[in-house]
Amino acid sequence: MSDQSRVLNPTLRQRLMSAQEAAALIRPGDNVGMSGFTGSGHPKAVPQALAQRIAQSQRDGEPFRVGVWTGASTAPELDAALAQVDGIELRLPYQSDPVCRERINAGRMEYLDIHLSHVAQFVWSGFLGHLDVAVVEVAGILEDGRLIPAASVGNNKTWLDQADRIILEVNGALLPGLQGMHDIYYGTHLPPQRLPIPLVKPDDRIGEPYFRCDPSKVVAVVETHARDRDTKFTPPDEGSRRIAGHIIEFLRHEVKKGRLPRELLPLQSGVGNIANAVMAGLQDAPFENLTAYTEVLQDGMLALLKSGKLRSASATALSLGAEALAEFQRDIDFYRSRIVLRPQEISNHPEVVRRLGVIAMNGMIEADIYGNVNSTHVHGTRIMNGIGGSGDFARNAWLSIFMTPSTAKNGAISCIVPMASHVDHTEHDVQVIVTEQGLADLRGLSPKQRARLVIENCAHPDFKPLLRDYVRRALEAGSGRHTPHLLQEAFNWHLQAQAGKRMGSA
């Protein structure tokens, strides 16, 4: 133990060991709950040691695979390391790693894509099987055994409560100033003992700043000194800025109509360059005293906090680029008073989202002309990342907005199609669709009315005539006039794209 050790509990100090020794305590067939959410707060050393052990075991002719449960996506030293050695039997609930994606789509890894808010209750109810091991990164262990959470909370509370054996990675590279930023709520129950969650404002604190942990379950403590993955965000391009501009103008219109207050309602934003562009657009928009109730806090929201436009932000994880992370570190006391990090079962809780009246803004792969959204599958069968928390927010939001560029693959693929190849968010949960071409407010419209608006406002000009013609012919020859379709032709768009052809070509 170094002089600067953050393991202050005498009992747990006796369980310090190497990552290799800790990984040896994980058995073939174990279900392992790993910390980590969108590139932050994941264990850095034990997964790599486990991957080395699995590779050696397989070279010796002894199969070795585990189930890997996380908060959301992690980083290459966890997902990729274990996937490369075919060490993952089942992955859940969300991933974004290219190696994992390849294994899943090749049928070599099972993948359970579920709403992020459902994971904790699924584990508590036993729907996913038994949780054998928790591997959780923390910023420190206090004298009384409580744990200082890292830069993400995710499902860590559930892992620590439910696992038989706990391995803690204590990361000395994490800022001491993180202490006090977290709000770990211990009041959830399974039906019929459930009680209302006493959270009425995005910045309410209803829990504790630390994890509770039964020291008798801790089998290993590993000290590390490794930074979280820097999230790479490219500057917003013209298309992203145009999407952001359409959304800002729409919000101004809603305020003018009296349907939104001048400070808007709590904002939720998915991860990515378009989301950051929207946040950048809010800097110059005529809204003040904003709040956020979201799952991930990224660069754009941090800038809004710094400028004073955003009063407070509630999330379950930080996901920052290098410059934003440096800014966060420089002024962590400022941010600690304005940021609350919660378990994802609270940050994504549908009832809280509905009650707060969140404005949800999420990305998508494609939308069809009737408002159904595909956010997970390419050509209907190949998983991209997963649904994440978009469904938690979309179905329960005051405003449910989905955004995407109007085309992909250098204009060969239209992201506005006759029929979505896979549906994650039905027309009943999608209120607004936005591309760089424009915005379609679908509220109060019938399917045929939605189709006309989506085509005219959101489709790329190269595809508008094809989509207009499709609707016209579907009305003439389709079997139903409520949601007109020519099924063979609708799916042919996706077959053409799958074959490398331009969508809608003859």
MARKE-595134 format. One record per atom (N, C-alpha, C, O): residue in one letter; z negated, y, x negated. Coordinates in steps of 0.02 Angstrom, whole numbers, plus 50000, padded with zeros to 5 digits. Each point is the difference from the previous one (the first is absolute). Layout:
% MARKE-595134
AZYX...
//
This chain:
% MARKE-595134
M500004994049958M500005006050042M500005006249956M499595000649955S500875004150059S500035006249961S499435004750020S499694999150052D500195005849905D499485005050015D500195004150062D499565002750034Q501094997749980Q500235003950057Q500114995750061Q500375002050046S499334992149956S500124995550056S499805003150066S499505003650005R500904995050046R499855002350067R499674994650041R499925000750061V499894993949908V499644994650035V499265001249989V499724997949950L499965005450099L499315002149992L499504995250030L499405000449986N500844994850055N499544995250030N499844994549949N500464996849975P498905002050010P499834995149947P500244992950016P500224996549955T499745001550108T500214993250018T500754999149989T500224995149970L500175009750053L500734999449994L500235001149928L500534997749980R499075005949982R500165000849929R500014993349964R500364999149950Q499244996250075Q499984993449968Q500634995950015Q500114994749970R500315007750075R500594996250019R500645002949971R500554998450022L499385006049929L500575002849965L500364994449962L499694995849968M500975004250037M500414995049964M500715002649994M500165005450025S500254990949940S500705001949991S500404998650063S499784996350044A500815006849960A500454998850056A500214992750003A500074997150054Q500034999849887Q500194992949998Q499454995650027Q500134995250037E499255006349946E499444996050026E499935001050075E499844995250036A500275010849987A499955001350072A500564996450038A499884997050052A500735003349921A500574996750032A499894992550005A500264996850046A499365000349907A499874992850001A499564998050060A499944994050015L499765010950018L499584998550058L500404999850065L499724998550053I500925003049943I500454999650058I500344993249999I500274997949949R499714998750108R500244993150003R500684999450034R500175004350041P500214990649943P500634999050036P499874999450076P499534996750022G500895006750016G499934999850073G499535005250028G499965000750061D499695003149897D499555005250025D500395005550035D500565001649981N499145001350070N500235006350028N499615005549964N499395000050000V500985004849971V499705005149958V500135006950031V500585001950008G498905001750009G500065006850025G499985004949942G499495000749967M501075002550020M500065004649943M499965007250026M500275001650053S499385002749911S500005007150017S500685002949984S500414997049965G499725009050060G500625003449986G500365002250062G500044996450050F500225009749947F500375002950057F500495005149972F499805005249975T500844993250030T500545004549980T499925002449928T500025006049986G499894989249970G500005001549929G499365002849971G499995002149943S499474997950096S499375002549973S499434995250018S500014996750051G499495003149904G499404996150014G500084992549994G499554996450023H500995001149948H500094992849992H499684997649936H499945003949952P499844989850045P499734997349937P500564999749948P500564998250016K499275003449923K500505000649947K500024994049953K500534998249975A498904998650013A499964994849948A499994992950027A500354995749975V499245003150076V499924993150025V500654997150028V500144994249986P500265009650053P500634997050024P500464997849943P500334994850005Q499715009149941Q500424998149944Q499734993849965Q500384995649980A498965004150012A499704994049970A500114994050045A500124994449976L499845006650089L500124994550047L500734997749996L500134994050003A500345010749990A500704998149993A500124995849937A500384995250002Q499295006749944Q500064996049938Q499724993050010Q500284995149976R499175004550059R499694993450013R500454995750044R500084994049988I500215009250064I500454996350045I500614997549962I500224994350009A500075010049948A500594998049961A499844994049956A500404995349996Q499025004949971Q499824994349957Q499884993750041Q500204994549980S499485006350077S499884994250043S500654996850023S500064993950002Q500425010350015Q500644997450023Q500394996749944Q500354995150010R499595007749929R500324996749942R499694993249988R500344995549975D499035003750042D499664993549992D500144995350058D499734994550003G500695007850044G500184995750056G499495000050056G500004995450042E499565009649960E499495000450052E500145006150045E499905005649978P500324993350083P500165005650045P499395004550010P499444997650007F500685008949994F499455004850007F500295006150037F500385004049972R499424996850091R500205005850038R499405002450041R499564996150017V500435010449998V499455002850039V500295004450056V500585002049997G499024999350053G500175005150050G499765006749976G499455000749974V500975004450033V499835006749977V499995004750060V500525001250031W498895001549985W499905004850053W499805006649969W499585000249955T500725005350067T499855006549971T499895005150056T499954998250059G500015008249922G500015005450049G500715001650020G500175000250059A500255000949890A500725001250010A500344998149934A499814995149968S500715008750012S500334998549937S499535001449941S499545004050006T500594992749938T499575001049942T500425002749942T500235005750002A499874990249945A500365002249941A500254993949962A499794994450015P500655006649936P500294994349964P499484995449967P500114993949997E499345008949979E499514995749966E499624995550048E499614995849978L500505005150087L499714995450048L500554996050036L500084994049989D500305009450053D500514996550039D500534996749957D500134994150006A500175009849949A500544997249959A499754994649953A500334994949991A499085006249979A499744995149953A499904993250033A500184994949971L499545005150088L499884993650035L500644997250030L500084993950003A500365010450021A500634997550030A500454997049947A500344995050013Q499685007949927Q500444997549948Q499844992849980Q500454996349978V498935001750029V499824993149982V499954995650062V499724994549998D500565007950058D499984996450064D499284998050017D499874994450023G499685010449967G499294998550011G499755001950069G499414998950015I501025004150027I499785002350066I500284995450054I500614999350007E498954997550030E500204995850056E500145004350061E500514999050034L499055005749981L500065004450058L499785007049981L499495000949967R500915004050052R499845007149986R499935003750065R500394998950047L499115005449958L499915004350059L499595006149980L499654999649949P500375006150088P500415001250059P500615004349986P500415001050045Y499685001849894Y500545004649984Y500124999649926Y499534999449960Q501105001050020Q500174999949929Q500615004349989Q500395001350046S499705000949892S500615003949984S500264998149931S500395003749970D499404990550005D500194998049932D500674996350001D500094995550041P500385006249915P500654996749999P499974992549988P500394996250029V499155001649928V499954992849986V499734996350061V500264994850019C499225008050012C499754997150062C500544999750053C500094994950033R500285010649974R500525000350051R500534994649989R500224996750047E499975002349890E500504994949984E499744993150018E500374995950028R499005002749955R499714993450014R499954998850076R500134994650024I499675010650012I499934999450073I500684998550032I500074995550040N500435008549940N500664999250031N500364993749977N500464997750033A499324999449911A500274993649977A499634994150031A500194994249989G499295007250051G499634994750032G499504996549954G499764994650016R500085008649928R499534997049952R499295002650007R499554997649967M500365007350076M499335002750013M499955001550075M500455003250028E499014994650003E499895001750071E499725007150004E499625002149956Y500575001550095Y499795006950007Y499825001350072Y500394998650046L499015004249964L499765001750066L499965007650005L499565003149971D500914999850066D500065007250007D499655002150065D500264998850054I499155004249940I499625001850059I499785007349995I499985002949946H499855000050112H499745006850001H499385000549956H499574995750001L500395009749961L499445000749953L499335000450035L499494997949973S500505004950087S499365000550036S499754993350024S499414999350017H501024995549984H499804993550026H499684995549948H499674995150018V500425006449918V499814995249948V499264998450002V499814994250001A499765010950001A499284998949997A499774995650058A499624995249990Q500605006450071Q499764996050057Q500304993049998Q499684995350024F500925003849948F500284993349993F499574995849952F499874994150012V499905009149934V499594996449951V499324998450030V499764994449993W499925010550039W499354998850030W500044994650054W499524996350010S501045003350024S500074995050053S500214993249975S499994995150037G500205004549899G500214993649972G500724998150014G500204994349988F500205010450038F500704998450017F500414998349939F500504996450005L499315006249937L500414999149939L499734994449956L500254999049945G499244997550077G499684995149957G499405003049965G499775005550018H499974991049933H499385002149966H500175004149939H500464998449962L499155007050027L500075004149939L499534997249947L499395000350007D500904997149940D499604996749948D499745005049948D499424999749981V501025004849997V499835004449944V500225007150016V500525001150030A499075003749949A500195007150001A500045002449928A499554998849960V501005004650024V500085003249934V500095007550013V500545002150023V498955001849964V499985007050023V499875004649941V499534999049963E500905006150030E499875005249950E499535005250028E500065002150058V499455000049901V499535005250019V499945004949942V500184998549943A499555007450072A499905005149949A499334999249965A499895003149947G499674992950080G499354999049969G499534995950045G500134999250060I499334998349910I499484996350036I499345003649990I499785000949943L499915001250111L499375003749995L499424995349985L500074993950003E499365009049980E499414996149981E499794995250056E499784994549985D500305007650077D499804995850056D500544995150023D499914996550050G500655003349914G500534995250016G500555002750045G500504996650010R499425009450018R500545002850039R500595001649955R499925001249940L500694998850089L500615000849962L500325006750015L500055002050058I500185001549889I500375006250009I500734998150009I500314997249955P499995004350103P500704998150011P500485003549952P499835005149970A500774992150024A500515002749957A500445004950038A499775003150048A500864997649932A500455004950030A500314997650065A500385003750032S499474990249988S500194997750067S499434995850028S499614997049963V500365002850103V499484995950034V500324993950031V499774994449990G500775006650049G500364994350028G499554995350039G499605002150042N500464991449942N499604994850033N499414997849959N499714994750013N500095009249937N499494997749953N499334998450033N499664995349980K500155008650069K499374998650035K500024992950029K499524996249993T501035002150040T500064993350029T500004994649947T499684994950008W500695006349937W500024994949946W499284998849974W499804994249992L499835011149996L499324999249972L499544996650050L499564996149980D500535005350084D499574996950051D500174992750010D499554995950010Q501095002349988Q500224993550023Q500094994849944Q499954994050014A500185008149926A500154995249947A499384996049979A499445002650001D500684991249980D499454995949972D499815002349930D499415000249983R501105001649977R499895001949930R500335006749988R500565001350024I499105003049938I500255006849987I500075001049925I499554998649961I501045004050020I500135002249932I500115007550002I500435002450036L499185001349926L500055007349999L500335002249934L499794998049946E500725006250060E500275003449942E499735007250001E500145003850046V499474997949904V499715006649995V500435004149952V500004998749939N500365006150087N500515003649962N499725006649973N499885004750038G500024995549897G499735005949968G500485005849996G499805005649982A500844993250034A500495005549999A499985004150064A500305005450002L499364992250049L499985003750063L499525005949994L499494999749965L500695005850068L499615006149994L499324999250032L499944997650056P499535004449908P499334999950031P499975004250063P499594998850045G500845006349958G500005004550058G500234996850065G499935003050053L500334990849944L500174996550062L499374998650041L500044999450062Q499395000149905Q499384998250036Q499855005350053Q499955006049984G499974991850077G499865004550055G500605001750043G499925003250052M500684994649928M500605001550039M500104995050056M500395001350046H499264993049952H500144994550046H499535000150060H499455002749997D500784994150057D499604999450061D500094992950026D500484998650036I499074997049946I500064992950017I499594998650063I499395000449999Y500964998250054Y499684999150066Y499824992750011Y500434995649995Y498935003150021Y499764993250011Y499834998750073Y499604995650015G500705008250030G499834999350071G500494996050041G499924999650061T500594997549908T500494996250040T499724993150018T499614997149963H500605000450095H499794993450024H500594996750034H500495003250019L499464990249990L500504996450038L499825000450074L499425000750018P501084998750026P499844999750072P499554994050015P500094994849967P499455005550079P499885005650047P499465004949977P499755003850040Q500084996149896Q499485004449975Q500265006849976Q499615004049974R501034997350032R500295006249974R499705006250033R499835000050060L500105005249898L499755006550023L500525005349982L500414998849956P499595006950077P500465005449982P499885002349928P499435000249976I501115001449989I499955002649932I499865007550006I500405003750029P499034998749944P499795006950012P500355005149956P499685004149966L500984995850034L500405004649959L500405004350048L500444997650035V499425008949965V500335004550048V500425005449966V500385003450033K499544997449901K500415004649962K500234996549937K499644995749974P500965006050000P500254996449941P499535000049940P500014995249961D499595010050031D499575000449941D499294997750013D499565000849957D500314996350102D499334997350013D499824994549951D500434995949981R498945003949998R499754994549958R499524996050043R499505002650026I500654991049982I499614995850046I499694993949964I499684995950032G500425003749902G499764994149964G499615001849938G499595004650000E500554991749947E499645000649936E500505001149944E500584997950006P499215005349939P500485001149945P500094994049954P500395000449953Y499274994050060Y500034994249956Y500124993650040Y499884999650060F500374995249903F500034993350028F499334996649992F499685000649947R500104995850104R499454995349993R500274993549971R500574998150015C499034998649945C500244993849969C499424995349989C499495001949970D500574992050054D499494994949988D500064997649928D500484996649983P499045005049973P500074998349929P500024992449988P500264997849948S499484998350098S500014992849989S500714997250005S500134994549975K500335009250056K500694997650005K500435002149941K500564997549991V499195007149968V500405002449943V499974994949944V499474998749971V501104998450014V500034994849948V500255002749933V499934996849949A500375009250052A500265002849938A500075007550007A500165002750053V499725000849891V500125007149994V500435001149938V499814997849945V500755005550063V500465001249945V500085007549990V500165003650048E499734998749892E500095007249986E500715001249977E500274996449957T500055008750072T500685001849982T500035007549986T499535003750013H501034998449960H500125007149989H500755001150007H500365000749950A499884999450111A500725000450014A500125004550059A499644999750050R500865004549945R500155004850053R500414996650055R500334995049989D499635007950071D500434997850054D500725001649983D500155004249957R500304992450078R500715001249991R500175007050024R499795002250053D500605001549905D500255006550022D500564998850051D500494996649985T499445006250074T500524999350050T500575004749983T499895006049989K500714991450008K500585003949980K500335003150062K500274996450042F499725010149961F500345003650054F500535004549970F499855004049955T500774995450068T500525004549978T499965006450042T499774999850057P500455005849915P499985006250040P500414999150064P500504996449999P499305006850055P500384999350063P500735002149991P500145005349971D500324990650053D500715001849998D500175004150062D499575001450042E501065000549962E500215004350055E499904996650067E499795003150049G500364990349954G499914996450063G499284999950023G499855001050058S499694997749895S499294999950017S499765006950023S499615000550047R500635004749920R499815006850021R500265001650070R499665003450039R500934994149976R500275001350067R499604996250053R499875002750054I499954991149931I499574996350047I499345003750010I499785000950057A499925001349889A499385003850005A500095006350042A499585001750041G500985001749948G500125006150038G500064998850074G499745003950041H500594990649978H500054998350072H499314998750030H499865002150056I499714994449907I499334998450025I499595006350007I499655001050050I500375003349899I499615006350003I500225004250059I499585002850036E501074997749975E500265004050056E499784996950067E499845003650047F500164989849956F499784996650061F499265001450013F499825001350058L499764998649891L499295001450009L499895007250021L499575001550042R500835003149931R499965007050022R500165000650074R499685003750037H500834992649984H500205000150070H499444997350045H499875002850053E499804991849926E499464997050039E499415004850006E499685000450053V500185003349894V499475005050003V500205005650049V499605002150041K501015000149954K500245005350045K499974997950073K499855004150044K500284989549969K499984997450068K499294998750024K499894998550059G499625002149895G499314998850018G499794992750001G499474998250024R500964997549948R499844992849998R499624998149938R499734994449995L500245010149956L499604999049940L499615006449986L500265005550012P499134993949962P499645006049979P500305002949936P500394996649966R499445009550018R500295003349941R499834996449935R500375000349952E499054996450047E499824996149940E500264992950004E499804995749961L500645003050087L500294993450013L499454995050018L499465002050022L500684991749968L499524994650008L499974996249935L500425001149957P499104994450032P499954996649936P500654996649980P500324996850041L499885004149896L500644997549975L499914993149968L499534998849963Q500944996850052Q500064993749964Q500704999749971Q500495001550035S499564996649902S500654999849968S500064993849957S499544998549961G501004997850047G500134994349957G500145002149929G500025006049984V500064989149972V500105001349929V500745000849985V500424996550028G499755008249927G500695000649978G500225007249992G499635004750014N500994996149963N500265006649984N500115004250063N499905006049998I500324990950057I500095003850062I499345002750024I499945005850020A499544989949978A499345002250022A499755005849957A499725004850026N500394994849908N499805005549957N500405006450015N499745005549995A500894993650024A500415005950017A499735003450063A499995006150004V499784989950045V499705002950060V499375003949982V499905005650025M499694991549932M499395003549980M500175006549963M499665005150010A500864994749948A500215006149965A500235005250050A499875006049991G500494991850061G500235004750051G499445003350038G500065005750022L499384990849985L499435002850036L499675005849960L499655004150030Q500474996149904Q499715005449960Q500225006950025Q499615004750001D501034995750020D500275006550021D500055000650076D500255005050026A499504989950010A500035000250073A499425004250027A499495000949966P500575001650096P499505004450028P499414996350032P499785001750054F499974993249911F499424996250025F499445000649949F500114999749939E499285001350085E499425000749956E499464995250023E500004997550056N499525001349898N499404996150018N500194992950023N499714997450048L500774999549918L500234993450017L499494994649980L499575001249957T500494993050074T499604994249980T500464994049994T500565000050027A499224994849939A500384993849994A499554994150014A499434999749977Y500844995650062Y499664993550010Y500544994849988Y500394998450044T499624999049895T500554996049976T499734994049961T499394999249995E501064996749978E499774994249960E500075001249926E499604997349961V500885006750018V500115001449929V500075007549990V500375003350036L499274999349914L500065007049982L500435000449938L499804997449947Q500785005950057Q500455000549943Q500115007349981Q499675004550027D500794996749928D500075006449967D500045005950048D499665005149990G500754994250062G500115005650046G499365002350035G499895006050008M499704989250013M499385001850034M499505003149951M499635004550018L500384993149919L499555002949950L500175007449990L499565004249994A501094997350004A500215006949991A499795004350060A499815005849991L500224991450069L499785003650060L499265001449998L499775005450021L499844989849954L499285001249992L499875005649951L499595004450012K500784995549932K499895005049948K500175007050025K499655004849984S500884995850056S500205006550025S499575002650056S500025005950017G499574989750013G499585002050056G500334999050068G499685001050051K500954997049950K500344998650064K499674994150036K499925000050061L499884995149899L499684993950027L499255000549988L499785000549943R499834999350111R499285000849994R499664993749975R499545000449959S500694993850065S499694993849980S500494994350010S500485000650038A499404993949927A500444994150005A499584993749999A499584999149955S500534996650094S499694993450002S500534994849986S500555000350027A499294994949929A500484994849981A499614993849979A499384999950002T500994994949977T499674994249970T500174999349926T499704996049965A500795008050011A500214999449929A500335006449976A500275003950040L499704997149895L500385005149966L500614996749968L499954994549973S500625008850031S500614997549967S500365006049972S500405003150034L499454998549903L500215006449971L500454998949940L499924995449961G500575009150033G500415000349940G499615002949942G499435002250009A500874997849932A499645002049939A499745007250004A499435001249983E500995003550039E499795006950002E499465001150053E499515003649988A500574993250070A499495000750053A499354996949978A499465002650015L500584991749950L499394996749977L499635004449949L499395000550002A500985002749954A499695004549951A499655005850036A499465002149981E500875000650071E499705005450039E499374997550036E499495003550001F500534990550026F499424997150034F499424999349951F499435001550018Q500714996349922Q499484999149950Q499705006749978Q499405000649989R501035004450005R499765006649978R499515003150049R499535003549980D500584995350084D499615003650051D499704995050049D500035001150061I499694993549914I499784994650043I499435002250046I499934997450055D499655007249923D499465002350043D500275003550062D499734999250055F500805004749936F500335003350056F500264994950050F499895000650060Y500444994349914Y500314995050044Y499494995450032Y500094997750056R499365000949908R499504995550028R499695002950064R499784996250043S500195010349963S499715003150060S500505000350057S499825001850056R500804996249931R500525000650052R500354993350016R500384999650048I499484995349912I500324993550010I499474994850018I499474999849970V500684996150080V499584994450019V500414993649994V500544999650031L499234995549931L500344993649994L499604994750038L499414999049988R500934997650060R499674995450046R500304993049995R500554999249973P499114995750054P500324993550008P500615000650045P500015004150046Q500514991849940Q500615000750039Q499914997950073Q500415001950042E499084994249973E499884998450070E499765006150039E500035000150062I499755005249902I499825006450032I500575005049993I500175003450048S500124997249893S500555004849989S500594998650046S500365004550020N499744989149997N500574997950041N499794997850070N500404996950035H499005004449985H499754997350062H500385003050060H500005006150009P500324989850033P500415002650055P499625004550048P500275005150022E499114993149994E499625004150049E499855006949971E500045005050035V499794995349901V499855006449968V500645004249996V500005006050013V500554990749968V500645003549996V500195003050068V500215005750004R499704990450049R500175002450067R499545005850020R500245004950028R499124994549958R499535005150022R500095006649962R499945005450029L500204994149906L500105006149961L500665003450015L500085005949987G500404990350041G500655003050016G500425001249938G500265005549989V499824989349970V500345000749935V500755001250009V500314997350046I499975006849910I500735000749994I500224995249945I499865001249941A500484993550078A500194994749953A500715000949977A500465000850041M499654999149893M500665000749971M500124994349951M499674999749948N500804995950068N500114994149959N500744998849988N500435002050039G499724994749905G500684998449983G500244993750035G499604996450029M501055002449968M500294994150031M500624998049961M500285003949961I499944989950050I500634997649972I500585002050046I500515002349976E499404996750089E500535001850048E499685000950069E499454997750014A500935005850028A499825000750071A500634998650040A500565001549977D499364995750082D500594999350042D500065005850048D499555004250005I501004996050031I500155005850041I499525000750059I499975005350032Y499644989449983Y499535000350056Y499295001549977Y499555000550042G500345000249892G499355002049976G499574994549971G499425001249983N500854992750011N499624994649966N500065000949925N500535001749974V498924997249990V499975001349928V499864993649961V499554996150018N500825003049929N499904994649951N499735003249936N500345004049968S499054994350014S499705002949940S499874994749946S499705001649949T500524992250062T499804994749953T500564995749973T499944997549944H500605001450093H500494994849981H500705003049988H500245004250038V500084993449909V500695001749985V500444994750031V499914994049987H500575008150054H500454995450035H499624995050043H500254994550014G499165007350007G499634996050048G499624994149972G499584997150036T500545000949902T499684994049974T499645000849933T499554996249984R500645008749977R499715001049933R499465005350003R500135005850016I499254992149969I499445004750001I500085005249945I500214998349945M499635007850070M499985005249949M499285000649974M499844997649946N499725005650092N499295000649980N499544997250053N499604995449986G500445007250075G499564997850053G499875005850047G500195005649986I499484992950069I499885005150050I499445004849980I499985005750023G499584992049933G499465004349977G499595002850058G499824996350046G500045010249950G499605003050053G500415003850051G499735003250044S500944996549950S500425004150044S499894998350073S500015004450043G499904989249972G499894998050070G499325002250026G499935001750058D499564998249898D499345002450020D500035007150027D499695001850049F500715002349916F500055007050018F500525001250054F499875003850047A500724993149947A500555001750045A499834998850074A500125004350042R499604989949973R499874998450070R499455004450029R499975001050061N499595001749897N499415003550025N500025007549987N499535003650019A500994998849949A500035007149981A500145004550059A500274997950051W499535008449942W500195005250048W500755001249995W500365000850049L499884999449888L500715000549986L500194994649950L499694999549947S500804996450070S500224994549957S500695001649973S500504999550037I499545002349899I500635002349969I500224994949948I499604997949958F501045000150045F500294995749948F500595003649967F500395003450034M499664995949900M500505003849963M500354995749948M499714995449972T500925006350016T500414996449951T500635004149985T500215004050042P500094995149900P500695002649991P500464996650050P499864994450021S500685008949999S500434997250051S500444994349974S500254996050039T499855003649895T500414994649971T499664997249938T499545003049972A500704991250007A499774996749939A500604996949965A500554999750028K499344998049910K500534996749961K500635004449996K500554997850016N499335008549963N500565004749990N500425000950062N500615000849996G499074999150062G500345001350062G500304994050034G500315000750053A499624993349918A500294994050030A499584997450058A500264996550044I499105005249957I499544997650051I499745005850041I499765005049972S500294994550093S499705004950044S499294997950015S499874994250018C499675010449975C499304998550018C499875001150074C499454998650024I501055003850012I499995000150073I500524994950023I500595000849987V499194994050047V500434994350017V499974998750075V499565002450034P500934993749992P499974998350071P499384996150020P499685001450050M500144993749909M499414996050014M499654998549934M500324997649953A499035003750043A499634998849938A500004992549985A499924995950045S500165002549890S500034993049980S499314996650003S499964993949999H499525010150003H499314997550006H499605005850030H500125005849982V499424992950062V499625005350033V499264999449983V499684995050016D500065010249952D499285000549987D499665004750048D499424999150019H500955006150002H499735005150045H500495000750057H500565002349991T499234995650068T500465000150057T500125007250023T499645004649982E500874996150060E500165006550029E499415003250036E499975006150008H499544989850013H499425002550036H499505003549954H499585003850023D500484995049911D499535002949952D500315005449957D499655003149960V500994998150049V500375004749957V500175006250042V500364999650049Q499375006049930Q500115006250039Q500515004649969Q500365003550035V499674996649899V500455004649965V500344996449942V499674996549962I500995004350032I500384997349944I500325005949963I500275004550031V499684995349902V500255005649960V500424997349941V499784995349966T500805007550023T500384999149939T500175006949973T499825005050030E500544995249914E500215006549974E500485003450047E500115006149996Q500204990150050Q500475002850048Q499655003950055Q500275004950026G499124993049993G499655003450054G499444995850028G499824994849972L499905007650083L499414996950031L500144998450073L500295004050036A499494990149985A500074998050070A499304999050029A499644995549979D500185008650070D499374999350036D500144995550060D500335002150048L499424991749950L500174995050050L499534999750059L500094995950045R499405008349955R499504999750053R500315001650068R500365005050008G499504990850041G500225001350068G500724998350014G500265001950052L500084994749901L500714998550009L500114992650015L499644995749974S500855002950067S500204993150013S500394997349940S500205003949957P499934989550040P500364997349943P500685003449988P500155001849943K500264999050108K500665003149991K499935007249976K500395002349959Q499115001350067Q499895006849977Q499785000249927Q500215004349962R499364990950019R499784999649931R500594998649954R500075003149947A500374992450074A500574998249958A500435006049985A500205001149943R499955002850108R500425005949989R499685004949951R500335002749956L499014998350052L499655004849957L499954997549928L500115003949953V499744989850038V499944997249932V500675000449965V500035001949941I500514996350093I500665000249969I500185007249981I500215001249943E499715003450103E500225006949987E499565003549948E500255003949960N499104994750040N499545003749957N499864996649933N499855003449951C500184989950047C499744996549941C500534996049961C499914999049940A500614998750092A500494995949966A500425004349952A500115005950011H500134990949936H500445003449952H500685001250034H500224995850039P500115009849946P500655001350032P500514994449992P500434999150043D499544997249901D500474994649989D499924994450052D500474996350013F498935003150015F499864994450046F499945002350073F499984995750045K500005010849968K499925002350069K500564997550046K499854997650054P500795003049926P500534997750045P499944992550016P500124998050057L499694997949894L499924992950012L499444998650049L500064995750044L499385007849949L499434999050044L500145002650070L499814996850049R500525008949956R500195002550066R500454994950036R499914998650059D500584998849904D500474995250029D499644993650020D500164997050051Y499365001049909Y499624994050016Y499645000850067Y500034995650043V499635010049966V499635001250063V500495000250059V499864997250053R500705006349938R500485000450054R500254993150022R500014998550059R500174997449892R500264993450017R499454995350026R500134995750042A499265005249933A499444995950025A499855001750073A499834995650039L500255010749980L499915002050070L500544997050045L499884998450058E500725000949914E500564997350039E499984992450005E500144997250052A499684999549892A500094992849998A499344996149991A500004993950006G499465009549980G499374996549990G499734997050063G500205001850055S499354993449937S499734996550059S499465004050036S499834998550057G499905006749910G499495004150031G500125007349986G500265001749947R499575002650099R500125007249991R499365003949983R500035006049990H499404990650008H499385003549982H499965001249925H499895005649977T500214989249985T500025000449927T500654996749978T499994994249979P500575009250026P500654996849990P500114997549929P499875003649952H500364990250042H500144997149934H500604995450003H500154996950052L500205002749893L500504994949986L499714995849943L500085001749942L499584992950075L499574996649952L500374997749937L499765001049945Q500824995950065Q500354997549941Q500195005749953Q499934999549939E500305006050090E500205005749959E499405003449968E500045002249943A499404998150093A499405003249972A499774996449937A499845003249950F500144990250053F499774996349941F500534999749946F499844998849942N500795002350077N500535000049950N499925005749950N500194999349942W499515006350080W499865005449953W499574997449942W500135001649942H499374994450073H499554997449948H500354994749958H499894999549940L500534996450092L500364994949963L500495003249950L500094997549945Q500215008050076Q500455003649954Q499615002749940Q500234999449943A499195003650070A499605002649945A499774994449954A500005000849939Q499824993650090Q499774994349961Q500564997449955Q499874997549945A500745003150078A500584997849961A500255005349951A500504999049965G499155006650032G500205005349953G500545004650027G500305003849962K499844995850103K500515004250030K499685006250032K499395000450006R501025004350013R499755006050034R499854998350073R500404996850034M499015005449989M499814998850069M500525003050048M500255005549989G499904990850065G500455002450051G500734999549982G500435002250038S499744994749903S500704999449980S500354994750042S499684995650028A500975005049976A500404995450041A500024993049969A500314995550028
//
